[in-house]
Amino acid sequence: MAEKKKCFVVMGFGEKTDLATGRTLDLDKTYRIIIKKAVEEAGLECIRADDIKHSGLIDVPMYELLLEADIVIADLSTANPNAIYELGVRHALRPHTTIIMAESQFKFPFDLSHIVIRPYEHLGKGIDAEHAEKVREELKDAIHKLLDHPDVDSPVYRFLPKLQAWNAGVAPILEAAAAEAAQPEAVAATAAAGEESSVAELMETFREAKKDAEWSSATRSLNKLIAKRPNDPYFQQQLALATYKSKKPDPVTALNAAKEILQRLRPHDSTDPETLGLWGAVHKRLYELTGDTAALDESIWAYEKGFYVKNDYYNGTNLAFVLNLRAATAADPQEVTADVVQARRVRSRVAEITRKLLAAGIKDDGGKVDTDETFWVQASLAEALVGSGQKDEAAKLREELAKTAPAPWMVETMNDQLGKLEGLLANVK
């Protein structure tokens, strides 16, 4: 039986923020729902870097796949620097059989007008099912056409045609290397390396632990992931989250440990809303536990920066809350007034953001209504209404959410937060 052809997928993974638009895109859903299904339906083996089992650095198998894969698909969404670099390596190594795609709102950091880029629509953390099916069919068709007619698609080889002759001369060397890799010794070495957990397997273990709030287990998986991908900020962010959520050995020590982890991402220089949101959350909790006003000021700074970078309801809701928190304890009447006014303005924007999201519909990766995310968007709207003094509208929304919430604990969490806010507002003179 002939060996199955390989497709190597070059892209980021996990949830990444597109700084050009402020949206968070779940790239794993793009991979699972569109790319991997299209590749496998086309009859190829689909490999992404986090699928590779290896010992030591990922560089060797990554470069081998960039050179030897029958097809490379590069998704450049969110301007992932690794994906852009690896695409450049592929274009330098192979004259053809490379497909480039990107989310339709992505703003490229340099001129790629001479390269064909296949756009697709991303809803943020979800993808419309009908659109995904359409893009899959187009991608599958493109794979078949490239394999049947491998026209030059690399700008390097297009503008430097002499390289094509050189590349043809390298082919026998590649064939010899492939034959050598098939020898029993090489197969044994590969099998031994396969005992290592892949990034994808560790990610699945981490997700399960996070879902079950098993923070110690989540931390162990994240430390292994960071050893494999030390420069990926997502793993550092999630490690900080798991660390302070664990509350071990005690809540304050855990929060300070999370601060140390986030320092690696240089929050004061960062424009990553996830880093800023975590920095704000850690300092907000430190203030609540220690009464340190410097921590509260730092939380306000972080949430404010994150909100103006991303214009999202999460950072906005938290920014308004910590402004009210400071106003409730401030001694200077002018400072109190400034914080109260700013909090109201932020809530006005949060109400606008959440209403737009709800009007558009919040879908999961199957194209169905995402009930959990919809609840939290509605809860954020309720908080904006309470903070803006629109008590009657807020009461109606809270009553509706109490009936339709996916789980009772979600209502308890919402009511607890709204209770805290009402208490803060009552303390502002």
TINU-257618 format. One record per residue (C-alpha): residue number from 1; residue in one letter; chain; y, x, z. Coordinates in Angstrom, 3 decimals, m for minus. Last residue first. Layout:
<rs>
R:num:residuo:cadena:v:u:w
R:NUM:A:A:Y:X:Z;
...
</rs>
This chain:
<rs>
R:num:residuo:cadena:v:u:w
R:429:K:A:59.512:m21.389:48.699;
R:428:V:A:56.173:m20.431:47.183;
R:427:N:A:53.426:m21.264:49.656;
R:426:A:A:52.441:m24.561:47.982;
R:425:L:A:52.014:m22.760:44.661;
R:424:L:A:49.634:m20.289:46.262;
R:423:G:A:47.527:m23.057:47.825;
R:422:E:A:47.368:m24.911:44.519;
R:421:L:A:46.213:m21.697:42.837;
R:420:K:A:43.469:m21.094:45.397;
R:419:G:A:42.240:m24.670:44.978;
R:418:L:A:42.261:m24.241:41.212;
R:417:Q:A:40.044:m21.173:41.539;
R:416:D:A:37.608:m22.944:43.888;
R:415:N:A:37.599:m26.052:41.689;
R:414:M:A:36.688:m23.991:38.619;
R:413:T:A:33.931:m22.083:40.427;
R:412:E:A:32.487:m25.312:41.867;
R:411:V:A:32.591:m26.940:38.412;
R:410:M:A:30.716:m23.972:36.938;
R:409:W:A:28.199:m24.107:39.774;
R:408:P:A:27.298:m27.672:38.763;
R:407:A:A:26.021:m26.576:35.293;
R:406:P:A:26.809:m27.532:31.660;
R:405:A:A:29.993:m29.335:32.798;
R:404:T:A:30.411:m32.850:31.344;
R:403:K:A:31.074:m35.013:34.405;
R:402:A:A:33.131:m32.555:36.472;
R:401:L:A:34.903:m31.553:33.249;
R:400:E:A:36.154:m35.116:32.739;
R:399:E:A:37.508:m35.329:36.283;
R:398:R:A:39.174:m31.939:35.888;
R:397:L:A:40.811:m33.074:32.636;
R:396:K:A:42.149:m36.262:34.225;
R:395:A:A:43.489:m34.329:37.232;
R:394:A:A:45.221:m31.766:34.990;
R:393:E:A:46.974:m34.528:33.031;
R:392:D:A:48.200:m36.060:36.310;
R:391:K:A:49.211:m32.731:37.849;
R:390:Q:A:51.419:m31.383:35.072;
R:389:G:A:53.206:m28.978:37.452;
R:388:S:A:52.961:m25.952:35.155;
R:387:G:A:50.409:m24.219:37.376;
R:386:V:A:48.195:m27.307:37.401;
R:385:L:A:48.439:m27.630:33.604;
R:384:A:A:47.633:m23.951:33.043;
R:383:E:A:44.665:m24.256:35.409;
R:382:A:A:43.381:m27.282:33.485;
R:381:L:A:43.771:m25.359:30.212;
R:380:S:A:41.748:m22.502:31.714;
R:379:A:A:39.066:m25.014:32.717;
R:378:Q:A:39.047:m26.348:29.139;
R:377:V:A:38.504:m22.829:27.787;
R:376:W:A:35.817:m22.283:30.419;
R:375:F:A:34.006:m25.484:29.446;
R:374:T:A:34.157:m24.715:25.717;
R:373:E:A:32.614:m21.296:26.391;
R:372:D:A:29.678:m22.909:28.198;
R:371:T:A:29.227:m25.759:25.697;
R:370:D:A:29.202:m23.590:22.575;
R:369:V:A:29.212:m26.385:19.978;
R:368:K:A:26.585:m25.687:17.328;
R:367:G:A:26.923:m23.241:14.396;
R:366:G:A:23.824:m21.324:15.412;
R:365:D:A:25.829:m18.342:16.638;
R:364:D:A:27.740:m20.583:19.054;
R:363:K:A:30.725:m22.709:18.087;
R:362:I:A:34.090:m23.409:19.722;
R:361:G:A:35.919:m26.182:17.892;
R:360:A:A:39.213:m25.774:16.034;
R:359:A:A:40.997:m28.295:18.270;
R:358:L:A:39.544:m26.642:21.370;
R:357:L:A:40.767:m23.214:20.333;
R:356:K:A:44.227:m24.549:19.467;
R:355:R:A:44.437:m26.339:22.815;
R:354:T:A:43.427:m23.146:24.628;
R:353:I:A:46.110:m21.015:22.958;
R:352:E:A:48.914:m23.573:23.518;
R:351:A:A:47.984:m24.052:27.171;
R:350:V:A:47.831:m20.266:27.603;
R:349:R:A:51.297:m19.965:26.064;
R:348:S:A:52.774:m22.456:28.529;
R:347:R:A:50.862:m20.693:31.280;
R:346:V:A:52.596:m17.407:30.419;
R:345:R:A:55.997:m19.082:30.602;
R:344:R:A:55.164:m20.653:33.960;
R:343:A:A:53.987:m17.312:35.373;
R:342:Q:A:57.178:m15.618:34.162;
R:341:V:A:59.321:m18.213:35.916;
R:340:V:A:57.370:m17.883:39.178;
R:339:D:A:57.477:m14.074:39.051;
R:338:A:A:61.247:m13.946:38.476;
R:337:T:A:61.944:m16.574:41.143;
R:336:V:A:59.943:m14.677:43.764;
R:335:E:A:61.679:m11.425:42.841;
R:334:Q:A:65.048:m13.137:43.262;
R:333:P:A:63.991:m14.573:46.632;
R:332:D:A:63.088:m11.075:47.965;
R:331:A:A:60.335:m11.346:50.593;
R:330:A:A:57.337:m11.534:48.246;
R:329:T:A:54.057:m13.002:49.545;
R:328:A:A:53.684:m16.197:47.483;
R:327:A:A:55.424:m14.593:44.495;
R:326:R:A:52.810:m11.837:44.372;
R:325:L:A:49.947:m14.327:44.182;
R:324:N:A:51.882:m16.437:41.696;
R:323:L:A:52.142:m13.389:39.442;
R:322:V:A:48.431:m12.738:40.094;
R:321:F:A:47.598:m16.241:38.838;
R:320:A:A:49.792:m16.083:35.719;
R:319:L:A:48.220:m12.777:34.689;
R:318:N:A:44.711:m14.138:35.290;
R:317:T:A:45.272:m17.120:33.003;
R:316:G:A:46.890:m14.938:30.340;
R:315:N:A:44.139:m12.308:30.425;
R:314:Y:A:41.500:m14.982:29.847;
R:313:Y:A:43.556:m17.233:27.509;
R:312:D:A:44.095:m14.569:24.880;
R:311:N:A:47.207:m13.058:23.274;
R:310:K:A:45.277:m9.819:22.664;
R:309:V:A:47.830:m7.049:23.174;
R:308:Y:A:50.325:m9.178:25.095;
R:307:F:A:47.619:m10.468:27.395;
R:306:G:A:46.050:m7.053:28.008;
R:305:K:A:49.434:m5.534:28.885;
R:304:E:A:50.190:m8.358:31.304;
R:303:Y:A:46.715:m8.259:32.834;
R:302:A:A:47.010:m4.515:33.450;
R:301:W:A:50.552:m4.562:34.888;
R:300:I:A:49.741:m7.527:37.145;
R:299:S:A:46.645:m5.760:38.477;
R:298:E:A:48.636:m2.586:39.129;
R:297:D:A:51.218:m4.565:41.106;
R:296:L:A:48.416:m6.136:43.155;
R:295:A:A:46.867:m2.715:43.836;
R:294:A:A:50.258:m1.405:44.982;
R:293:T:A:50.459:m4.400:47.324;
R:292:D:A:47.373:m3.204:49.251;
R:291:G:A:46.188:m6.286:51.150;
R:290:T:A:42.734:m4.718:51.522;
R:289:L:A:40.224:m7.314:50.322;
R:288:E:A:42.464:m9.509:48.132;
R:287:Y:A:44.357:m6.454:46.889;
R:286:L:A:41.131:m4.692:45.935;
R:285:R:A:39.992:m7.840:44.152;
R:284:K:A:43.153:m7.911:42.018;
R:283:H:A:42.796:m4.170:41.395;
R:282:V:A:39.270:m4.544:40.009;
R:281:A:A:40.192:m7.590:37.912;
R:280:G:A:43.238:m5.908:36.353;
R:279:W:A:41.281:m2.788:35.383;
R:278:L:A:38.578:m5.067:33.977;
R:277:G:A:41.117:m6.940:31.860;
R:276:L:A:42.708:m3.691:30.703;
R:275:T:A:39.381:m2.234:29.595;
R:274:E:A:38.500:m5.472:27.800;
R:273:P:A:41.974:m5.724:26.222;
R:272:D:A:41.631:m2.245:24.632;
R:271:T:A:45.174:m0.914:24.205;
R:270:S:A:44.468:2.130:26.360;
R:269:D:A:46.897:4.803:27.581;
R:268:H:A:47.141:3.517:31.144;
R:267:P:A:43.468:2.493:31.044;
R:266:R:A:42.257:6.057:30.383;
R:265:L:A:38.667:5.102:29.434;
R:264:R:A:37.180:7.615:31.887;
R:263:Q:A:39.401:6.010:34.558;
R:262:L:A:37.266:2.883:34.141;
R:261:I:A:34.326:4.605:35.857;
R:260:E:A:36.490:5.787:38.761;
R:259:K:A:37.897:2.285:39.200;
R:258:A:A:34.363:0.869:39.301;
R:257:A:A:33.570:3.284:42.155;
R:256:N:A:36.683:2.031:43.980;
R:255:L:A:35.480:m1.540:43.533;
R:254:A:A:32.002:m0.682:44.840;
R:253:T:A:33.478:1.053:47.891;
R:252:V:A:35.605:m2.025:48.596;
R:251:P:A:32.694:m4.468:48.198;
R:250:D:A:30.146:m2.588:50.350;
R:249:P:A:27.185:m0.322:49.535;
R:248:K:A:27.074:m2.003:47.109;
R:247:K:A:29.183:m4.983:46.025;
R:246:S:A:26.932:m5.286:42.918;
R:245:K:A:29.734:m7.015:40.977;
R:244:Y:A:31.874:m3.886:41.330;
R:243:T:A:29.233:m1.683:39.732;
R:242:A:A:28.069:m4.182:37.097;
R:241:L:A:31.632:m4.558:35.779;
R:240:A:A:32.278:m0.803:35.758;
R:239:L:A:28.967:m0.258:33.973;
R:238:Q:A:29.911:m2.940:31.431;
R:237:Q:A:33.166:m1.168:30.634;
R:236:Q:A:31.458:2.225:30.352;
R:235:F:A:28.838:0.719:28.035;
R:234:Y:A:31.489:m0.869:25.822;
R:233:P:A:33.511:2.363:25.655;
R:232:D:A:30.903:4.129:23.466;
R:231:N:A:31.415:7.873:23.766;
R:230:P:A:28.410:8.696:25.948;
R:229:R:A:25.922:6.941:23.645;
R:228:K:A:22.429:8.089:24.656;
R:227:A:A:23.296:9.080:28.246;
R:226:I:A:25.573:6.006:28.365;
R:225:L:A:22.609:3.801:27.481;
R:224:K:A:20.518:5.321:30.263;
R:223:N:A:23.360:4.720:32.751;
R:222:L:A:23.654:1.164:31.430;
R:221:S:A:19.974:0.422:32.003;
R:220:R:A:20.167:1.617:35.621;
R:219:T:A:23.369:m0.346:36.229;
R:218:A:A:21.835:m3.568:34.923;
R:217:S:A:18.892:m3.127:37.283;
R:216:S:A:21.277:m2.728:40.225;
R:215:W:A:23.328:m5.705:39.002;
R:214:E:A:20.531:m8.258:38.842;
R:213:A:A:22.939:m11.111:38.112;
R:212:D:A:20.172:m12.923:36.153;
R:211:K:A:22.169:m12.851:32.893;
R:210:K:A:23.229:m9.270:33.620;
R:209:A:A:19.610:m8.186:34.114;
R:208:E:A:18.549:m9.897:30.892;
R:207:R:A:21.436:m8.327:28.994;
R:206:F:A:20.636:m4.861:30.370;
R:205:T:A:16.976:m5.069:29.400;
R:204:E:A:17.978:m6.215:25.897;
R:203:M:A:20.469:m3.360:25.615;
R:202:L:A:17.792:m0.882:26.727;
R:201:E:A:15.501:m2.135:23.985;
R:200:A:A:18.269:m1.932:21.360;
R:199:V:A:19.243:1.569:22.480;
R:198:S:A:15.657:2.663:21.913;
R:197:S:A:13.379:3.543:24.798;
R:196:E:A:11.698:6.940:24.436;
R:195:E:A:7.972:6.762:23.824;
R:194:G:A:8.837:6.902:20.140;
R:193:A:A:9.601:10.607:20.518;
R:192:A:A:5.916:11.190:21.136;
R:191:A:A:5.035:9.112:18.086;
R:190:T:A:7.503:11.092:15.973;
R:189:A:A:5.967:14.353:17.142;
R:188:A:A:2.502:13.061:16.303;
R:187:V:A:3.672:11.999:12.843;
R:186:A:A:5.185:15.437:12.301;
R:185:E:A:1.954:17.153:13.281;
R:184:P:A:m0.095:14.774:11.101;
R:183:Q:A:1.949:15.540:7.971;
R:182:A:A:4.246:12.751:6.706;
R:181:A:A:7.394:14.721:7.520;
R:180:E:A:6.209:17.439:5.143;
R:179:A:A:5.941:14.919:2.321;
R:178:A:A:9.459:13.640:3.034;
R:177:A:A:10.810:17.195:3.003;
R:176:A:A:9.117:17.854:m0.332;
R:175:E:A:10.625:14.681:m1.786;
R:174:L:A:14.062:15.664:m0.517;
R:173:I:A:13.765:19.082:m2.121;
R:172:P:A:12.686:17.499:m5.404;
R:171:A:A:15.819:15.239:m5.323;
R:170:V:A:18.300:18.099:m4.783;
R:169:G:A:18.594:18.825:m8.479;
R:168:A:A:19.611:15.221:m9.192;
R:167:N:A:22.375:15.568:m6.601;
R:166:W:A:23.744:18.624:m8.387;
R:165:A:A:23.852:16.734:m11.677;
R:164:Q:A:25.632:13.815:m9.967;
R:163:L:A:28.104:16.210:m8.358;
R:162:K:A:29.582:17.026:m11.753;
R:161:P:A:30.915:13.452:m11.857;
R:160:L:A:33.609:14.179:m9.228;
R:159:F:A:35.708:10.979:m9.289;
R:158:R:A:32.727:8.642:m9.420;
R:157:Y:A:30.573:10.907:m7.264;
R:156:V:A:33.059:10.913:m4.381;
R:155:P:A:34.013:7.271:m4.996;
R:154:S:A:30.390:6.323:m4.217;
R:153:D:A:29.280:3.176:m6.060;
R:152:V:A:27.375:4.791:m8.931;
R:151:D:A:25.031:2.262:m10.519;
R:150:P:A:21.612:1.800:m8.947;
R:149:H:A:20.257:m0.939:m11.247;
R:148:D:A:17.060:m2.454:m9.810;
R:147:L:A:17.655:m1.336:m6.219;
R:146:L:A:21.323:m2.261:m6.438;
R:145:K:A:20.580:m5.681:m7.916;
R:144:H:A:18.002:m6.522:m5.240;
R:143:I:A:20.363:m5.499:m2.433;
R:142:A:A:23.245:m7.512:m3.930;
R:141:D:A:21.059:m10.631:m4.109;
R:140:K:A:20.134:m10.251:m0.433;
R:139:L:A:23.814:m9.859:0.448;
R:138:E:A:24.795:m12.975:m1.483;
R:137:E:A:21.980:m14.991:0.117;
R:136:R:A:22.915:m13.753:3.583;
R:135:V:A:26.597:m14.573:2.992;
R:134:K:A:25.739:m18.197:2.127;
R:133:E:A:23.407:m18.582:5.116;
R:132:A:A:26.047:m17.166:7.464;
R:131:H:A:28.624:m19.609:6.070;
R:130:E:A:26.321:m22.542:6.774;
R:129:A:A:25.585:m21.328:10.323;
R:128:D:A:29.213:m20.639:11.287;
R:127:I:A:29.378:m17.344:13.168;
R:126:G:A:30.046:m16.940:16.878;
R:125:K:A:31.782:m14.603:19.317;
R:124:G:A:34.942:m14.409:17.238;
R:123:L:A:34.575:m17.015:14.492;
R:122:H:A:33.571:m14.392:11.921;
R:121:E:A:34.030:m14.998:8.200;
R:120:Y:A:32.582:m12.594:5.650;
R:119:P:A:34.111:m10.114:3.211;
R:118:R:A:32.211:m7.841:0.788;
R:117:I:A:34.126:m4.628:0.120;
R:116:V:A:34.219:m3.055:m3.346;
R:115:I:A:36.001:0.304:m3.178;
R:114:H:A:39.156:1.273:m5.104;
R:113:S:A:41.404:m0.650:m2.697;
R:112:L:A:40.139:1.379:0.247;
R:111:D:A:43.555:2.635:1.339;
R:110:F:A:43.605:3.471:5.040;
R:109:P:A:43.346:1.790:8.448;
R:108:F:A:41.743:m1.329:6.982;
R:107:K:A:42.998:m4.627:8.376;
R:106:F:A:40.069:m6.909:9.246;
R:105:Q:A:40.733:m10.610:8.741;
R:104:S:A:37.764:m11.090:6.370;
R:103:E:A:35.158:m9.390:8.564;
R:102:A:A:33.842:m6.355:6.741;
R:101:M:A:31.233:m5.327:4.178;
R:100:I:A:30.291:m2.158:2.329;
R:99:I:A:27.060:m1.726:0.374;
R:98:T:A:25.678:1.697:m0.541;
R:97:T:A:22.977:2.113:m3.199;
R:96:H:A:24.743:4.879:m5.179;
R:95:P:A:26.012:8.448:m5.475;
R:94:R:A:24.308:9.704:m2.293;
R:93:L:A:25.309:12.470:0.108;
R:92:A:A:29.120:12.363:0.062;
R:91:H:A:29.243:8.563:0.022;
R:90:R:A:26.737:8.508:2.895;
R:89:V:A:28.847:10.911:4.952;
R:88:G:A:31.962:8.808:4.337;
R:87:L:A:30.118:5.681:5.447;
R:86:E:A:29.065:7.553:8.584;
R:85:Y:A:32.707:8.344:9.374;
R:84:I:A:33.846:4.749:8.866;
R:83:A:A:30.977:3.442:11.001;
R:82:N:A:31.692:5.951:13.778;
R:81:P:A:35.398:5.059:13.742;
R:80:N:A:34.789:1.309:14.199;
R:79:A:A:37.734:m0.275:12.428;
R:78:T:A:37.010:m3.665:14.075;
R:77:S:A:34.758:m4.591:11.109;
R:76:L:A:33.554:m1.648:9.006;
R:75:D:A:30.088:m3.035:8.254;
R:74:A:A:28.231:m0.340:6.301;
R:73:I:A:24.983:m1.256:4.542;
R:72:V:A:22.891:1.714:3.401;
R:71:I:A:20.074:1.177:0.915;
R:70:D:A:17.107:3.377:m0.013;
R:69:A:A:17.625:5.378:3.173;
R:68:E:A:17.191:9.145:2.686;
R:67:L:A:20.572:10.740:3.305;
R:66:L:A:22.162:8.368:5.815;
R:65:L:A:18.719:7.977:7.371;
R:64:E:A:18.323:11.707:7.883;
R:63:Y:A:21.857:11.933:9.283;
R:62:M:A:21.052:9.289:11.915;
R:61:P:A:17.635:10.783:12.705;
R:60:V:A:19.298:14.140:13.480;
R:59:D:A:22.452:12.871:15.233;
R:58:I:A:20.763:10.615:17.836;
R:57:L:A:20.637:13.517:20.282;
R:56:G:A:17.628:14.116:22.502;
R:55:S:A:14.495:12.017:22.307;
R:54:H:A:14.336:9.254:19.761;
R:53:K:A:13.589:5.606:19.243;
R:52:I:A:15.919:4.228:16.580;
R:51:D:A:16.792:0.536:16.830;
R:50:D:A:20.257:1.275:18.275;
R:49:A:A:21.146:3.166:15.105;
R:48:R:A:20.373:0.147:12.931;
R:47:I:A:17.210:m0.132:10.871;
R:46:C:A:16.076:m2.909:8.508;
R:45:E:A:12.776:m2.476:6.667;
R:44:L:A:13.138:m3.909:3.197;
R:43:G:A:11.638:m7.010:1.532;
R:42:A:A:14.848:m8.780:0.483;
R:41:E:A:14.184:m11.327:3.240;
R:40:E:A:14.161:m8.385:5.654;
R:39:V:A:17.559:m7.187:4.446;
R:38:A:A:19.122:m10.656:4.484;
R:37:K:A:17.776:m11.404:7.978;
R:36:K:A:19.030:m8.070:9.319;
R:35:I:A:22.511:m8.479:7.845;
R:34:I:A:23.448:m12.085:8.547;
R:33:I:A:22.216:m13.539:11.835;
R:32:R:A:21.032:m10.450:13.688;
R:31:Y:A:23.656:m7.939:12.542;
R:30:T:A:26.626:m10.302:12.565;
R:29:K:A:25.436:m11.565:15.945;
R:28:D:A:25.309:m8.015:17.273;
R:27:L:A:28.866:m7.540:16.048;
R:26:D:A:30.219:m10.063:18.552;
R:25:L:A:33.870:m9.998:17.564;
R:24:T:A:36.732:m10.065:20.076;
R:23:R:A:40.028:m11.020:18.458;
R:22:G:A:43.325:m9.193:18.947;
R:21:T:A:44.021:m9.226:15.196;
R:20:A:A:44.598:m5.541:14.408;
R:19:L:A:42.976:m4.466:17.685;
R:18:D:A:39.613:m5.883:16.626;
R:17:T:A:37.901:m5.995:19.998;
R:16:K:A:34.180:m5.194:20.104;
R:15:E:A:31.279:m7.185:21.526;
R:14:G:A:27.973:m5.378:21.132;
R:13:F:A:27.282:m3.087:18.214;
R:12:G:A:29.300:m0.987:15.799;
R:11:M:A:28.189:m0.612:12.224;
R:10:V:A:26.039:1.421:9.819;
R:9:V:A:22.861:m0.360:8.788;
R:8:F:A:20.043:1.749:7.306;
R:7:C:A:17.886:m0.060:4.759;
R:6:K:A:14.390:1.292:4.193;
R:5:K:A:11.855:0.663:1.439;
R:4:K:A:8.360:m0.335:2.532;
R:3:E:A:5.699:2.282:1.915;
R:2:A:A:3.426:1.377:m0.963;
R:1:M:A:0.000:0.000:0.000;
</rs>
